[in-house]
Each structure stands twice: as C-alpha cells, then as structure tokens.
Amino acid sequence: MTLPSRTLQTFVYEPGGSEWMGGWTLFFWAFWLAWGPFVGVFLARISRGRTLREFVIAAITAPVLCDFIIVSLFGNSALFQVLQGNLDFAELAMGSPEQGWYELLSMFPGAMLLIGLATLSGLLFYLTSANSGAMVMSNFSASIPDPAQDGPKWLRIFWAVLTAVLTIAMLLAGGVTTMEYATLIFALPVTIIAYLVMMSFHKVLRMERAEREGQVLRRPTLAPIGGHLPERSWKQRLEQMRSYPSLRQVMQFMERTVRPALDELEAEFRNQGYTVEREVMQNAFGTDEPVLRVVMESFRAFHYQVAVVEAPVPMFTGRMSRETDVYYRLEVFTQTGSGGYDLMGLTKQQVIDDVLERYEAHLAFLTLSSETATSSVLTPSVLPKDEPPIPPAADDIHDLDDRKD
C-alpha cells in the first residue's frame, strides 16, 4: 500500500534529503544510464535473430525480477538490523558498503556458503560486465568490414585491462564514493543520447507497422509476414534447398540477372515519367551493390537495394556434405531493413516482379500513412494537415506491368 508514496518520495523537506537523493537515487539512475550503451549494444549483438518478445522476456523481465527479489530480501534484512538498533552495522554499512555487505551475510544461516556465493557472483558480474564493455568498446574503436564480426581480440584485451586499471585506481583513490561521482559525470551526456535512441526506436516500430498494414490493405489474402517472398517454381525451390553459393557465384548472378533487371526497370520508370536514381554502394566484401530509388516529392522515396549477405551454412541441410561453413545470399533491403529473403536462383522476370511488388507495397504504405491518423503509423514527411498531398496512385504501377508483359 505504501509503495507508490515511497516511490515518489524525494525527501525535499527532510534534513539531508538532497544528499540522500544525490548519493543514492540519482546515482542509481546515472549508473543505469552509464551502462546503457554498453549493455544495450552487447544484448543487441548476442540477440540477433530473436523476436522482441523473446528479448523483453529474457533480457529485461527475468533479470529485473531477480534483482527485485535479491534487493527486497537483503535490503529489507539490512533495514531490519538498523531499525532494531544495530548501530554498529549501520555505521559500517554507511562507511564501507562492501564490508557491510559481508557483515550482513554473516548474520544469515550458512554464512560461509552465502559469502562464497556472493564473492563468486560479484566476480562473474564484473567479468561478464567487463567482457561485454570491452567487446563493445573494441567494436566502437575498430573498423569492422563485416558487421557479423567483432573487433580484434587484442583490442578487446586492451580495453579490458584499461577498464580494470581505472577501476582499481578509483577504488584506491576514494573507494566506492569516487566511482559514484565518476558514474554521475559520465552518465550525464548519455541521458540525451538515450532519449534520442528511444525516439528513433519508437519511430522505426511505427514505420514497420505502417508498412505491414499497408501490405494487408493492398492485398488482403497476403499475411503480413515481414516481407513478400518472390514466387518460385517447385524446381527452383528444390534447387535452393541444396544451394549454398560462394561469393563469386553470387556476384556472377548479380551481373547476369539482377543488374539487367534493374536496368530494364530503370529505363521503363524513366520512360513513364518517374524520377529515378541509381547508385552503387560498396559492401564489406569489396564488391558493388546496386540501388534503385524512385523519388517522390514530399514523400519517402522508394528504396530497393540488393545486398550481399554472408550467412552460416545450416548444420542439417538438404546436401549430404558441407564444403564450407558460410555461404552468400542476395537479400533485398528497403528503408525499413532487410526483406529476409534471397534472390539467388530467380529469373530476370522474377526479379522485376519482386521490385514491382515492393514498389506497390510502398505506395500502399504511403497511402495508409497519409490517410490514417492513428498512433500505429507514421506520416512520411511533415506536411500541413489541411492540404495533405496525395501519393502516386497504386494503380499507376499496373502500367508498368502492362508494358513489361
């Protein structure tokens, strides 16, 4: 019953209240913010391929529940000792929190076992935190051509050693108090970045939902599964199950099939009066990736990029044996990320059909974003509400279908 009032208690009118807030409440807020970038990037790195639901349950909910139980159990035990008049313990805990922690554990049954577990847990906490922080800092301070890889090991060791030396130096200089002040100073600029990241993440989620809702409205029989897969013949599907192409094979397919399809589409788009841009982006493998962009005034441009992606060969596959551990895919990327499917093995006509399907879905997304004033969608651009421009009609794309047929 008293949890809401205690949560909002700031001790404004209590003697020494500001000192308490600065030394404890604000410190913990700053502590979370200071660790946020490192832990966030580390969790994102090891959670690749997981859903948002799995991430929230395993990386956020479960640890918070464990912390809640531990802090409630031992925190209330410490408060009980103080309220019962154990002033020596109170002074020890205030003057040296690390010694007060071991003193508290010595009051429980099986004290030696609890102290051993607490020491082991502290070592694991520091080692895993230092390892994740060192990995993230090595990734930030290194040029990594392949996003699936991490920074070099020697750089990770350098940051781990440097972090340990700085920690020991601050402990020797002033103990936990010095580390608290350092955390407060380092966390201040992170606060602004954290809010910007949350705003960006919210914006991306709204864009993704709007795109999926646009696909449903465009074609009710198509489930919003996160990307439309190009239709393949049964022979193509069977061939893909046992095909794990090399980088050379992928680039040959790009030159012989994908680029001619995009060139033909670009010419037809221009012939019908569209504003089209073609770009070439260099990837981590030193090869070029084609980009087709249809510019729309006052609206988000249509973006279609064919990117080379390295992927591990599954352990259990349709092939009897494996000659390599990795293979390469030609994935389609739009402004909302990867479509999650591979273009390898398609014909030029199938690639053209896929571009048109993507373009038609983009038009449906623009239409939904302009006409729906709900929190689930995002208007592509800031425009006057009284005169919203109308995006190109989705029916216009059928002219392209007729011309290519």
Protein Blocks (a to p, Z undefined) as FASTA:
>chain_A
ZZmmmmmpgolmgghklmmmmmmmmmmmmmmmmmmmmmmmmmmmmmgoiafklmmmmmmm
mmmmmmmmmmmmmmmmmmmmmmnopaklmmmmmmmmmlmmmmmmmmpghklmmmmmmmmm
mmmmmmmmmmmmmmmmmmmmpccfblkbccdfklmmmmmmmmmmmmmmmmmmnojmlmmm
mmmmmmmmmmmmmmmmmmmmmmmmmmmmmmmmmmmmmmmmlccehpacddddfklmmmmm
mgccdfklmmmmmmmmmmmmmmmmmmmmmmnopacdddddddfkopacdddddddehiac
dddddddddddddfbdfbfbdfbfbdcddddddfkbcehiafehiafklmmmmmmmmmmm
mmmmmmmmmmpccfkbccfbdcdfklccddddfklmmmmmmmmZZ
